[in-house]
Amino acid sequence: MDRIDRINRPGWKRNSLTPRTTTFPCPGCEHDVDLGERGINGLFRNFTLETIVERYRQAARAATAIMCDLCKPPPQESTKSCMDCSASYCNECFKIYHPWGTVKAQHEYVGPTTNFRPKILMCPEHETERINMYCELCRRPVCHLCKLGGSHANHRVTTMSSAYKTLKEKLSKDIDYLIGKESQVKSQISELNLLMKETECNGERAKEEAMTHFEKLFEILEERKSSVLKAIDVSKKLRLDKFQTQVEEYQGLLENNGLVGYAQEVLKETDQSCFVQTAKQLHLRIQKATESLKSFRPAAQTSFEDYVVNTCKQTEVLGELSFFSSGIDVPEINEDQSKVYNNALISWHHPGKDKADNYVLEYRKMNRDEDISWNEIQVCGTSKVVSDLEDNSHYAFRVRAYKGSICSPCSRELILHTPPAPVFSFLFDEKCGYNNEHLLLNLKRDRVESRAGFTTLLAADRIQVGYYTSLDYIIGDSGITKGKHFWAFRVEPYSYLVKVGVASSDKLQEWLRSPRDAVSPRYEQDSGHDSGSEDTCFDSSQPFTLVAIGMKKFFIPKSPTSNEPENRVLPMPTTVGIFLDCDKGKVSFYDTEHMKCLYERQVDCSHTMYPAFALMGSGAVQLEESITAKYLEYQEDM
């Protein structure tokens, strides 16, 4: 049902650059069928199955009569159903509406039913044509238009009667074979029942053994817990006793208490010989207390750092606790080949010699507040495209291998960050402003190169001091008027200067109308970031924003808080992403490998905005290819 919901989900456009392809598992042949543009409407109705279902329905509701559709109230019980009229009749009404000698008298009628199927099977691709042939290659009924100029033009076909006879003979032989093997089937069913009971007993035994192992671990943990807590209590009591002794000693130094009180009483002694006899020892005790007071040191430490339990290794080992006796190696996710763009592409390999029968790819959205359950996808190969991921979210991916009924432990998790907005698909525009003398566009229009070659040398005699070669612009073939959009591309490392960003339609017309032979760098209308106008207007919203990339560096434009060159130069990302939010009037530049924002600023989006690129000297820009199922098949073929 989830796949049917996705089939009927709106949003796909016929002229989209990346058409949506939807496959659906056929319940008859158990193969995935490409529904194409027409979706479910392009499938045949299974009238044979409908007839079988209706036959059992009639048997189930035999006690409930089908009433006549034409009788005046109260209706009578029907005795016939007309397949041409799609209605049920009693005897009297049937005679009235199907009189002898008329065309209706020739209608096909059956017993009372509610299943009115058409008499002729029509072609789903050519709705006015009846099915009259059978394609042996596709194994499906077709009409004569399908054979003449349709998708079955070069296929071998046969007549419907011949196909009916051949298929019926095969089906009859297969049924007779199954009936003849009835005793064998019964014995195999009995064997399967015994295997089910054995599996249940073995499963319970395995659970008991697992519980025993875990109980042993619990006992060890409880024992270690008791000894650790006892050692902490002993150390705590010893330290508290030392502190208590020290407190009592210092309390004796207080007036009217202990040593000080005794000394005060001795001072009241008037007999000199008695005073001298007592004062000598008392003076030594007071001197010792005074020295202790001057150099105060606690009798014990309050920290229990030596008693912190280190469970890092044990936690890691327990986290990998699994059925290692299964003999299946853990699959490893290939982080270099796995990536996320409009969809997520996850690739992995199996390090062991014995390949697994299939794999289960698990993924979930990472949320600190909630513990979200894992989604599972069964995969036969070693890569999978995962769609319907939320924007600007972290997702965790892991893989398990299966060989028969044995499962391997999960691989290490791979964390990927989805783009901040839906991916905007476009190609380079080969008409608007494209200079084919300096720029080279490939056939797919997803890669452009700038060549500083023969044309530049021809203009060398005009180059003087203060002269700068102009930028060659190229834009995307689709514009943006509203919403949030994200696109990514790669700038080749050897590129000298490439400017990337967005520009409005009116600004592009102004640029593309300007002379291309020479422009002043001070007043060049490429981005404003290197012009004198920006020195006095940092925060003004303008209808374009371009940043410079070149010589393996990413140059952040000037701002009131960042004017120093060392703060404005970053290493060039492998893949650069641009996030345009027309609703908020903001454009952001991302390092897509880590999905980290490098620079953002306000932009005027009152006109249609286009992805814009400008190249000078040698350089190249490659648009990021959307990840689809066909993309995955191409990667596997490579």
JONORJO-V334425 format. One record per helix or strand of 2 or more residues. SS is the DSSP state (A for helix, B for strand). FROM is the first residue (numbers start at 1). TO is the last residue. Records with the same first field share a line. If there is no record, write none. Layout:
SS->FROM-TO ; FROM-TO
This chain:
A->2-8 ; 39-42 ; 47-60 ; 91-97 ; 103-106 ; 144-149 ; 160-180 ; 182-251 ; 258-267 ; 272-294 ; 305-307 ; 312-319 ; 324-326 ; 454-458 ; 460-462 ; 505-513 ; 532-535 ; 565-568 ; 629-637
B->23-25 ; 32-34 ; 80-82 ; 87-89 ; 109-110 ; 133-135 ; 140-142 ; 157-159 ; 332-333 ; 339-340 ; 344-349 ; 358-365 ; 375-379 ; 383-386 ; 394-403 ; 406-407 ; 414-417 ; 439-441 ; 447-450 ; 472-480 ; 484-491 ; 497-504 ; 544-550 ; 553-555 ; 569-571 ; 576-581 ; 586-591 ; 596-603 ; 609-616 ; 619-623
